[in-house]
Structures are given as C-alpha cells and as structure tokens.
Amino acid sequence: MQIKNVIFIGTPQFAVPTLAKLAKTRFKPILCITQPDKPRGRNQKLQPPEVKIKAIELGIPILQPQDVNAPDVLEKLKQFKPDIIITAAYGGYLKKAIRHLPRLGCINLHPSLLPKYRGSAPINFALFNGDKTTGNTIFKIVARMDAGPILSQKEIKMEDSDNYTSLYEKLSQKGAEDILQVLEKLGKDEIEFILQNDEKATFSHKLNHENFLIDWDKSAWKIQNQVRGLAEIPGAVAALRHERIKIIETEILAEESYQNPGSIIAVIKNVGFVVCTSDKNILIKRVQPAGKKIMTAHAFSLGARIEDGEAFQNGF
C-alpha cells in the first residue's frame, strides 16, 4: 500500500519537528495547512505560526484558512487527492468531510498516553499531577475529541527536573519519530488499531486564570508541580507587593513551614529565597518579574531588596 500524497496540518512549534522529519523522506507533504497569522506582542503585529515558517523554508505549499471545513477549502483538498492527512497541535476541529477524504483517513499526534489527558493541555496536566511517565499517542481522528483508535503509543519517563518547556521539546521530537514509524508500518499494512477504553478517559481542559495563580495555602508538592507545569512559558504567577512575578523554578525543602503560607523567611546567597506553604518550605530558584527576562531568584532579591517578614499575596 503505497503512501504518496501526504497533507500535514499543524500550527505551533510542537508540530515543527514532525513536519521537518517528513520533509526529509518520501512522505514529504504536498500541502501544509496551518492557522492564519495572528497579532502578538505589545505592538500586536501579525506573526506567522511556527509551522508556516518551517513550511516556507522547506518549500511546501501553505494554506491558512479561517475555517478549514469551509466548502472551498474542501474542494482544494480534493484536488490534492491525499492518501493520508497528518495533524499535530492544529487547534481546530476536522469535520466528517475532511476526515473521510484521504484513503487512509486522518491521524493525529497527541502528547499523552490516551485515553489519559484527552484535550488541549495534556503536557501541563501530566506535570500538574506529578506523573512519573507520559508519552505520545498517534490515533485515527473520529468525531469525538481524541477518542479514535490508537495506531501507536510510546511511553517516556518524566524526570524530576522536567518542566513544561523540556517535556514539550522531548515529546515533539519523539513524536516526529513515531509518525514516521507509523507511516512505514501503514505502507506495509502492519498496523493494528487498538480501541480506546472510554471508561478510563481523563481530560485536560484549556488552561484558565486559576491554573496560573499560585495559592501558597496549598502544599509545596502542588505548588512545585504547578510551577513545573507552566515553566518556562507561560509561567506560574504570584503576587509580591501587589505586582505580578512569574515563578519559574522551585525546590521543596525538608523542613516544615511554621509561618503563614506565602511568608518569605530567608534569602540564601547565590541560590534564592525560601517561602512557606501549607506544609513544607519551598525554595524559589528562578523568577521572571513583569517586563523582564528570567533571572535567578537571588539576583531578584538583591534588586528588589527583599526583607524578612515580607510575604506573597494570594490573588490580585
């Protein structure tokens, strides 16, 4: 079963390694679909998605529809006569007409061990919950979100040092390799489709305001995993002197907290500063003040002149 005409659909950096690897093989996409350019930054200047930048570099034709399911888009896709459509972090829903267009259907790369963490934020939630393993799943796209039969599932170990940034990179690189392996096996008719167990499904909802705000009344374990799940971008947010500061890296200390949660009880030279939680003390090692770059917590403490008895506030 020869696979010739591949269409790739993706948007952010997570999808770039897959597009780049495909382009070096006989599965080089004949078309790349991505989201429209969007305004970013203080000046709200239109910026292209990372996938668009890579597709231009690779010489792959690009389509950026406002609605990927629009009739005129479907007619364009029919002209390409795709054997398969591969998606990765596109940020849009494919309706039945597109799902049924390719001879081999549409497959998606999802960074979790489905049916665990269906939804839009699987990497964040794996870290929030302190998981020890995660991985990538490649599945056939069906009408229900992330519920299709599995073609491939590869597990990776999560290190204590992993945060959102490092895990995002690991899973995007591994996922690119997984996609190539699946295409090779599909071409040889060696893929076994495994149905997901819906009863074991869990969900990772789109991140909301509460996911970002640190509540010092929580345990050190929960706070550290919140920080890991958001670092380095977009970052968990705390309030100090009623101004926003992002907490980028922490370490749980052995001693119990005896002062009010949020209290800053020590500054450790060249290391950082210590904050109380509901149970154990937590060492703040890296931060990002509003409008500035990431820096060591000790450097911040010197510039901000942190004093004994100061405390973080809960909320804004």
Sequence and secondary structure as in RCSB ss.txt:
>XXXX:A:sequence
MQIKNVIFIGTPQFAVPTLAKLAKTRFKPILCITQPDKPRGRNQKLQPPEVKIKAIELGIPILQPQDVNAPDVLE
KLKQFKPDIIITAAYGGYLKKAIRHLPRLGCINLHPSLLPKYRGSAPINFALFNGDKTTGNTIFKIVARMDAGPI
LSQKEIKMEDSDNYTSLYEKLSQKGAEDILQVLEKLGKDEIEFILQNDEKATFSHKLNHENFLIDWDKSAWKIQN
QVRGLAEIPGAVAALRHERIKIIETEILAEESYQNPGSIIAVIKNVGFVVCTSDKNILIKRVQPAGKKIMTAHAF
SLGARIEDGEAFQNGF
>XXXX:A:secstr
     EEEEE SGGGHHHHHHHHTSTT  SEEE    EEETTTTEEE  HHHHHHHHHT  EE  S TTSHHHHH
HHHHH  SEEEEES  S   HHHHTSSTT EEEEESS TTTTEES HHHHHHHTT SEEEEEEEE  SSTT S E
EEEEEEE  TT  HHHHHHHHHHHHHHHHHHHHHHHHTT    B   GGG  EE    HHHHB  TTS HHHHHH
HHHHHTTTT EEEEETTEEEEEEEEEEEEEE  S TTBEEEEETTTEEEE  SSEEEEEEEEEETTS  EEHHHH
HHHHT  TT BEES  
